[in-house]
Amino acid sequence: MTVNVRGTWLMTRAAAPHLRAAGAGRVINIALRPRLWGAPRLLAYVASKGAVIAMTSRCARARSDRITVTRSRPA
């Protein structure tokens, strides 16, 4: 949880002033859509990736038109 959620939040927060100063930019978070079934030993991982997806979605709505926040789903 600390690396996936807090690390993503801290990096997004640290980048925001620089993106605002530049007038534009992109934040791209990496997160697969977690499977909601069949991963009993991966509960913390699934929960953390779900939190990153939710945080990315909220940040995308909160940013200006010239700063985009999105997520990438690695193959």
Phi and psi restraints in degrees (range 20) as a CNS / XPLOR table:
assign (resid 1 and name C) (resid 2 and name N)
       (resid 2 and name CA) (resid 2 and name C) 1.0 -62.9 20.0 2
assign (resid 2 and name N) (resid 2 and name CA)
       (resid 2 and name C) (resid 3 and name N) 1.0 -47.3 20.0 2
assign (resid 2 and name C) (resid 3 and name N)
       (resid 3 and name CA) (resid 3 and name C) 1.0 -71.5 20.0 2
assign (resid 3 and name N) (resid 3 and name CA)
       (resid 3 and name C) (resid 4 and name N) 1.0 -51.4 20.0 2
assign (resid 3 and name C) (resid 4 and name N)
       (resid 4 and name CA) (resid 4 and name C) 1.0 -66.3 20.0 2
assign (resid 4 and name N) (resid 4 and name CA)
       (resid 4 and name C) (resid 5 and name N) 1.0 -47.4 20.0 2
assign (resid 4 and name C) (resid 5 and name N)
       (resid 5 and name CA) (resid 5 and name C) 1.0 -89.5 20.0 2
assign (resid 5 and name N) (resid 5 and name CA)
       (resid 5 and name C) (resid 6 and name N) 1.0 -56.6 20.0 2
assign (resid 5 and name C) (resid 6 and name N)
       (resid 6 and name CA) (resid 6 and name C) 1.0 -66.0 20.0 2
assign (resid 6 and name N) (resid 6 and name CA)
       (resid 6 and name C) (resid 7 and name N) 1.0 -41.0 20.0 2
assign (resid 6 and name C) (resid 7 and name N)
       (resid 7 and name CA) (resid 7 and name C) 1.0 -61.2 20.0 2
assign (resid 7 and name N) (resid 7 and name CA)
       (resid 7 and name C) (resid 8 and name N) 1.0 -42.4 20.0 2
assign (resid 7 and name C) (resid 8 and name N)
       (resid 8 and name CA) (resid 8 and name C) 1.0 -64.6 20.0 2
assign (resid 8 and name N) (resid 8 and name CA)
       (resid 8 and name C) (resid 9 and name N) 1.0 -43.6 20.0 2
assign (resid 8 and name C) (resid 9 and name N)
       (resid 9 and name CA) (resid 9 and name C) 1.0 -63.4 20.0 2
assign (resid 9 and name N) (resid 9 and name CA)
       (resid 9 and name C) (resid 10 and name N) 1.0 -46.7 20.0 2
assign (resid 9 and name C) (resid 10 and name N)
       (resid 10 and name CA) (resid 10 and name C) 1.0 -63.0 20.0 2
assign (resid 10 and name N) (resid 10 and name CA)
       (resid 10 and name C) (resid 11 and name N) 1.0 -41.0 20.0 2
assign (resid 10 and name C) (resid 11 and name N)
       (resid 11 and name CA) (resid 11 and name C) 1.0 -67.6 20.0 2
assign (resid 11 and name N) (resid 11 and name CA)
       (resid 11 and name C) (resid 12 and name N) 1.0 -40.3 20.0 2
assign (resid 11 and name C) (resid 12 and name N)
       (resid 12 and name CA) (resid 12 and name C) 1.0 -63.4 20.0 2
assign (resid 12 and name N) (resid 12 and name CA)
       (resid 12 and name C) (resid 13 and name N) 1.0 -44.8 20.0 2
assign (resid 12 and name C) (resid 13 and name N)
       (resid 13 and name CA) (resid 13 and name C) 1.0 -64.5 20.0 2
assign (resid 13 and name N) (resid 13 and name CA)
       (resid 13 and name C) (resid 14 and name N) 1.0 -39.1 20.0 2
assign (resid 13 and name C) (resid 14 and name N)
       (resid 14 and name CA) (resid 14 and name C) 1.0 -68.9 20.0 2
assign (resid 14 and name N) (resid 14 and name CA)
       (resid 14 and name C) (resid 15 and name N) 1.0 -33.3 20.0 2
assign (resid 14 and name C) (resid 15 and name N)
       (resid 15 and name CA) (resid 15 and name C) 1.0 -78.0 20.0 2
assign (resid 15 and name N) (resid 15 and name CA)
       (resid 15 and name C) (resid 16 and name N) 1.0 -27.1 20.0 2
assign (resid 15 and name C) (resid 16 and name N)
       (resid 16 and name CA) (resid 16 and name C) 1.0 -54.2 20.0 2
assign (resid 16 and name N) (resid 16 and name CA)
       (resid 16 and name C) (resid 17 and name N) 1.0 -47.9 20.0 2
assign (resid 16 and name C) (resid 17 and name N)
       (resid 17 and name CA) (resid 17 and name C) 1.0 -62.5 20.0 2
assign (resid 17 and name N) (resid 17 and name CA)
       (resid 17 and name C) (resid 18 and name N) 1.0 -35.7 20.0 2
assign (resid 17 and name C) (resid 18 and name N)
       (resid 18 and name CA) (resid 18 and name C) 1.0 -69.8 20.0 2
assign (resid 18 and name N) (resid 18 and name CA)
       (resid 18 and name C) (resid 19 and name N) 1.0 -38.6 20.0 2
assign (resid 18 and name C) (resid 19 and name N)
       (resid 19 and name CA) (resid 19 and name C) 1.0 -68.0 20.0 2
assign (resid 19 and name N) (resid 19 and name CA)
       (resid 19 and name C) (resid 20 and name N) 1.0 -41.6 20.0 2
assign (resid 19 and name C) (resid 20 and name N)
       (resid 20 and name CA) (resid 20 and name C) 1.0 -62.4 20.0 2
assign (resid 20 and name N) (resid 20 and name CA)
       (resid 20 and name C) (resid 21 and name N) 1.0 -42.8 20.0 2
assign (resid 20 and name C) (resid 21 and name N)
       (resid 21 and name CA) (resid 21 and name C) 1.0 -63.8 20.0 2
assign (resid 21 and name N) (resid 21 and name CA)
       (resid 21 and name C) (resid 22 and name N) 1.0 -36.2 20.0 2
assign (resid 21 and name C) (resid 22 and name N)
       (resid 22 and name CA) (resid 22 and name C) 1.0 -76.7 20.0 2
assign (resid 22 and name N) (resid 22 and name CA)
       (resid 22 and name C) (resid 23 and name N) 1.0 -18.8 20.0 2
assign (resid 22 and name C) (resid 23 and name N)
       (resid 23 and name CA) (resid 23 and name C) 1.0 88.5 20.0 2
assign (resid 23 and name N) (resid 23 and name CA)
       (resid 23 and name C) (resid 24 and name N) 1.0 -7.7 20.0 2
assign (resid 23 and name C) (resid 24 and name N)
       (resid 24 and name CA) (resid 24 and name C) 1.0 -168.5 20.0 2
assign (resid 24 and name N) (resid 24 and name CA)
       (resid 24 and name C) (resid 25 and name N) 1.0 164.7 20.0 2
assign (resid 24 and name C) (resid 25 and name N)
       (resid 25 and name CA) (resid 25 and name C) 1.0 161.6 20.0 2
assign (resid 25 and name N) (resid 25 and name CA)
       (resid 25 and name C) (resid 26 and name N) 1.0 -179.2 20.0 2
assign (resid 25 and name C) (resid 26 and name N)
       (resid 26 and name CA) (resid 26 and name C) 1.0 -137.4 20.0 2
assign (resid 26 and name N) (resid 26 and name CA)
       (resid 26 and name C) (resid 27 and name N) 1.0 141.2 20.0 2
assign (resid 26 and name C) (resid 27 and name N)
       (resid 27 and name CA) (resid 27 and name C) 1.0 -115.6 20.0 2
assign (resid 27 and name N) (resid 27 and name CA)
       (resid 27 and name C) (resid 28 and name N) 1.0 124.3 20.0 2
assign (resid 27 and name C) (resid 28 and name N)
       (resid 28 and name CA) (resid 28 and name C) 1.0 -121.9 20.0 2
assign (resid 28 and name N) (resid 28 and name CA)
       (resid 28 and name C) (resid 29 and name N) 1.0 113.7 20.0 2
assign (resid 28 and name C) (resid 29 and name N)
       (resid 29 and name CA) (resid 29 and name C) 1.0 -97.7 20.0 2
assign (resid 29 and name N) (resid 29 and name CA)
       (resid 29 and name C) (resid 30 and name N) 1.0 145.5 20.0 2
assign (resid 29 and name C) (resid 30 and name N)
       (resid 30 and name CA) (resid 30 and name C) 1.0 -100.1 20.0 2
assign (resid 30 and name N) (resid 30 and name CA)
       (resid 30 and name C) (resid 31 and name N) 1.0 121.7 20.0 2
assign (resid 30 and name C) (resid 31 and name N)
       (resid 31 and name CA) (resid 31 and name C) 1.0 -163.4 20.0 2
assign (resid 31 and name N) (resid 31 and name CA)
       (resid 31 and name C) (resid 32 and name N) 1.0 125.0 20.0 2
assign (resid 31 and name C) (resid 32 and name N)
       (resid 32 and name CA) (resid 32 and name C) 1.0 -77.5 20.0 2
assign (resid 32 and name N) (resid 32 and name CA)
       (resid 32 and name C) (resid 33 and name N) 1.0 153.6 20.0 2
assign (resid 32 and name C) (resid 33 and name N)
       (resid 33 and name CA) (resid 33 and name C) 1.0 -72.0 20.0 2
assign (resid 33 and name N) (resid 33 and name CA)
       (resid 33 and name C) (resid 34 and name N) 1.0 118.4 20.0 2
assign (resid 33 and name C) (resid 34 and name N)
       (resid 34 and name CA) (resid 34 and name C) 1.0 -69.7 20.0 2
assign (resid 34 and name N) (resid 34 and name CA)
       (resid 34 and name C) (resid 35 and name N) 1.0 143.9 20.0 2
assign (resid 34 and name C) (resid 35 and name N)
       (resid 35 and name CA) (resid 35 and name C) 1.0 -74.7 20.0 2
assign (resid 35 and name N) (resid 35 and name CA)
       (resid 35 and name C) (resid 36 and name N) 1.0 135.2 20.0 2
assign (resid 35 and name C) (resid 36 and name N)
       (resid 36 and name CA) (resid 36 and name C) 1.0 -92.1 20.0 2
assign (resid 36 and name N) (resid 36 and name CA)
       (resid 36 and name C) (resid 37 and name N) 1.0 9.4 20.0 2
assign (resid 36 and name C) (resid 37 and name N)
       (resid 37 and name CA) (resid 37 and name C) 1.0 -143.3 20.0 2
assign (resid 37 and name N) (resid 37 and name CA)
       (resid 37 and name C) (resid 38 and name N) 1.0 156.4 20.0 2
assign (resid 37 and name C) (resid 38 and name N)
       (resid 38 and name CA) (resid 38 and name C) 1.0 75.0 20.0 2
assign (resid 38 and name N) (resid 38 and name CA)
       (resid 38 and name C) (resid 39 and name N) 1.0 17.9 20.0 2
assign (resid 38 and name C) (resid 39 and name N)
       (resid 39 and name CA) (resid 39 and name C) 1.0 -132.3 20.0 2
assign (resid 39 and name N) (resid 39 and name CA)
       (resid 39 and name C) (resid 40 and name N) 1.0 61.4 20.0 2
assign (resid 39 and name C) (resid 40 and name N)
       (resid 40 and name CA) (resid 40 and name C) 1.0 -62.9 20.0 2
assign (resid 40 and name N) (resid 40 and name CA)
       (resid 40 and name C) (resid 41 and name N) 1.0 -29.9 20.0 2
assign (resid 40 and name C) (resid 41 and name N)
       (resid 41 and name CA) (resid 41 and name C) 1.0 -90.7 20.0 2
assign (resid 41 and name N) (resid 41 and name CA)
       (resid 41 and name C) (resid 42 and name N) 1.0 -0.4 20.0 2
assign (resid 41 and name C) (resid 42 and name N)
       (resid 42 and name CA) (resid 42 and name C) 1.0 -113.5 20.0 2
assign (resid 42 and name N) (resid 42 and name CA)
       (resid 42 and name C) (resid 43 and name N) 1.0 25.3 20.0 2
assign (resid 42 and name C) (resid 43 and name N)
       (resid 43 and name CA) (resid 43 and name C) 1.0 -56.9 20.0 2
assign (resid 43 and name N) (resid 43 and name CA)
       (resid 43 and name C) (resid 44 and name N) 1.0 -47.9 20.0 2
assign (resid 43 and name C) (resid 44 and name N)
       (resid 44 and name CA) (resid 44 and name C) 1.0 -63.8 20.0 2
assign (resid 44 and name N) (resid 44 and name CA)
       (resid 44 and name C) (resid 45 and name N) 1.0 -40.7 20.0 2
assign (resid 44 and name C) (resid 45 and name N)
       (resid 45 and name CA) (resid 45 and name C) 1.0 -63.3 20.0 2
assign (resid 45 and name N) (resid 45 and name CA)
       (resid 45 and name C) (resid 46 and name N) 1.0 -47.6 20.0 2
assign (resid 45 and name C) (resid 46 and name N)
       (resid 46 and name CA) (resid 46 and name C) 1.0 -62.2 20.0 2
assign (resid 46 and name N) (resid 46 and name CA)
       (resid 46 and name C) (resid 47 and name N) 1.0 -43.1 20.0 2
assign (resid 46 and name C) (resid 47 and name N)
       (resid 47 and name CA) (resid 47 and name C) 1.0 -63.7 20.0 2
assign (resid 47 and name N) (resid 47 and name CA)
       (resid 47 and name C) (resid 48 and name N) 1.0 -40.8 20.0 2
assign (resid 47 and name C) (resid 48 and name N)
       (resid 48 and name CA) (resid 48 and name C) 1.0 -68.2 20.0 2
assign (resid 48 and name N) (resid 48 and name CA)
       (resid 48 and name C) (resid 49 and name N) 1.0 -39.6 20.0 2
assign (resid 48 and name C) (resid 49 and name N)
       (resid 49 and name CA) (resid 49 and name C) 1.0 -68.6 20.0 2
assign (resid 49 and name N) (resid 49 and name CA)
       (resid 49 and name C) (resid 50 and name N) 1.0 -36.8 20.0 2
assign (resid 49 and name C) (resid 50 and name N)
       (resid 50 and name CA) (resid 50 and name C) 1.0 -61.3 20.0 2
assign (resid 50 and name N) (resid 50 and name CA)
       (resid 50 and name C) (resid 51 and name N) 1.0 -39.2 20.0 2
assign (resid 50 and name C) (resid 51 and name N)
       (resid 51 and name CA) (resid 51 and name C) 1.0 -66.3 20.0 2
assign (resid 51 and name N) (resid 51 and name CA)
       (resid 51 and name C) (resid 52 and name N) 1.0 -39.6 20.0 2
assign (resid 51 and name C) (resid 52 and name N)
       (resid 52 and name CA) (resid 52 and name C) 1.0 -63.8 20.0 2
assign (resid 52 and name N) (resid 52 and name CA)
       (resid 52 and name C) (resid 53 and name N) 1.0 -40.9 20.0 2
assign (resid 52 and name C) (resid 53 and name N)
       (resid 53 and name CA) (resid 53 and name C) 1.0 -63.6 20.0 2
assign (resid 53 and name N) (resid 53 and name CA)
       (resid 53 and name C) (resid 54 and name N) 1.0 -44.8 20.0 2
assign (resid 53 and name C) (resid 54 and name N)
       (resid 54 and name CA) (resid 54 and name C) 1.0 -64.8 20.0 2
assign (resid 54 and name N) (resid 54 and name CA)
       (resid 54 and name C) (resid 55 and name N) 1.0 -42.0 20.0 2
assign (resid 54 and name C) (resid 55 and name N)
       (resid 55 and name CA) (resid 55 and name C) 1.0 -65.5 20.0 2
assign (resid 55 and name N) (resid 55 and name CA)
       (resid 55 and name C) (resid 56 and name N) 1.0 -41.6 20.0 2
assign (resid 55 and name C) (resid 56 and name N)
       (resid 56 and name CA) (resid 56 and name C) 1.0 -61.7 20.0 2
assign (resid 56 and name N) (resid 56 and name CA)
       (resid 56 and name C) (resid 57 and name N) 1.0 -43.4 20.0 2
assign (resid 56 and name C) (resid 57 and name N)
       (resid 57 and name CA) (resid 57 and name C) 1.0 -61.8 20.0 2
assign (resid 57 and name N) (resid 57 and name CA)
       (resid 57 and name C) (resid 58 and name N) 1.0 -43.8 20.0 2
assign (resid 57 and name C) (resid 58 and name N)
       (resid 58 and name CA) (resid 58 and name C) 1.0 -67.5 20.0 2
assign (resid 58 and name N) (resid 58 and name CA)
       (resid 58 and name C) (resid 59 and name N) 1.0 -43.1 20.0 2
assign (resid 58 and name C) (resid 59 and name N)
       (resid 59 and name CA) (resid 59 and name C) 1.0 -63.2 20.0 2
assign (resid 59 and name N) (resid 59 and name CA)
       (resid 59 and name C) (resid 60 and name N) 1.0 -36.3 20.0 2
assign (resid 59 and name C) (resid 60 and name N)
       (resid 60 and name CA) (resid 60 and name C) 1.0 -61.3 20.0 2
assign (resid 60 and name N) (resid 60 and name CA)
       (resid 60 and name C) (resid 61 and name N) 1.0 -38.0 20.0 2
assign (resid 60 and name C) (resid 61 and name N)
       (resid 61 and name CA) (resid 61 and name C) 1.0 -76.9 20.0 2
assign (resid 61 and name N) (resid 61 and name CA)
       (resid 61 and name C) (resid 62 and name N) 1.0 -24.5 20.0 2
assign (resid 61 and name C) (resid 62 and name N)
       (resid 62 and name CA) (resid 62 and name C) 1.0 -87.4 20.0 2
assign (resid 62 and name N) (resid 62 and name CA)
       (resid 62 and name C) (resid 63 and name N) 1.0 -17.8 20.0 2
assign (resid 62 and name C) (resid 63 and name N)
       (resid 63 and name CA) (resid 63 and name C) 1.0 -84.5 20.0 2
assign (resid 63 and name N) (resid 63 and name CA)
       (resid 63 and name C) (resid 64 and name N) 1.0 167.5 20.0 2
assign (resid 63 and name C) (resid 64 and name N)
       (resid 64 and name CA) (resid 64 and name C) 1.0 -74.9 20.0 2
assign (resid 64 and name N) (resid 64 and name CA)
       (resid 64 and name C) (resid 65 and name N) 1.0 172.9 20.0 2
assign (resid 64 and name C) (resid 65 and name N)
       (resid 65 and name CA) (resid 65 and name C) 1.0 -64.9 20.0 2
assign (resid 65 and name N) (resid 65 and name CA)
       (resid 65 and name C) (resid 66 and name N) 1.0 -27.0 20.0 2
assign (resid 65 and name C) (resid 66 and name N)
       (resid 66 and name CA) (resid 66 and name C) 1.0 -93.5 20.0 2
assign (resid 66 and name N) (resid 66 and name CA)
       (resid 66 and name C) (resid 67 and name N) 1.0 -5.4 20.0 2
assign (resid 66 and name C) (resid 67 and name N)
       (resid 67 and name CA) (resid 67 and name C) 1.0 -116.3 20.0 2
assign (resid 67 and name N) (resid 67 and name CA)
       (resid 67 and name C) (resid 68 and name N) 1.0 117.8 20.0 2
assign (resid 67 and name C) (resid 68 and name N)
       (resid 68 and name CA) (resid 68 and name C) 1.0 -106.0 20.0 2
assign (resid 68 and name N) (resid 68 and name CA)
       (resid 68 and name C) (resid 69 and name N) 1.0 144.9 20.0 2
assign (resid 68 and name C) (resid 69 and name N)
       (resid 69 and name CA) (resid 69 and name C) 1.0 -126.5 20.0 2
assign (resid 69 and name N) (resid 69 and name CA)
       (resid 69 and name C) (resid 70 and name N) 1.0 123.4 20.0 2
assign (resid 69 and name C) (resid 70 and name N)
       (resid 70 and name CA) (resid 70 and name C) 1.0 -145.1 20.0 2
assign (resid 70 and name N) (resid 70 and name CA)
       (resid 70 and name C) (resid 71 and name N) 1.0 175.6 20.0 2
assign (resid 70 and name C) (resid 71 and name N)
       (resid 71 and name CA) (resid 71 and name C) 1.0 -124.5 20.0 2
assign (resid 71 and name N) (resid 71 and name CA)
       (resid 71 and name C) (resid 72 and name N) 1.0 150.7 20.0 2
assign (resid 71 and name C) (resid 72 and name N)
       (resid 72 and name CA) (resid 72 and name C) 1.0 -111.5 20.0 2
assign (resid 72 and name N) (resid 72 and name CA)
       (resid 72 and name C) (resid 73 and name N) 1.0 138.8 20.0 2
assign (resid 72 and name C) (resid 73 and name N)
       (resid 73 and name CA) (resid 73 and name C) 1.0 -108.6 20.0 2
assign (resid 73 and name N) (resid 73 and name CA)
       (resid 73 and name C) (resid 74 and name N) 1.0 104.5 20.0 2
assign (resid 73 and name C) (resid 74 and name N)
       (resid 74 and name CA) (resid 74 and name C) 1.0 -63.6 20.0 2
assign (resid 74 and name N) (resid 74 and name CA)
       (resid 74 and name C) (resid 75 and name N) 1.0 149.1 20.0 2
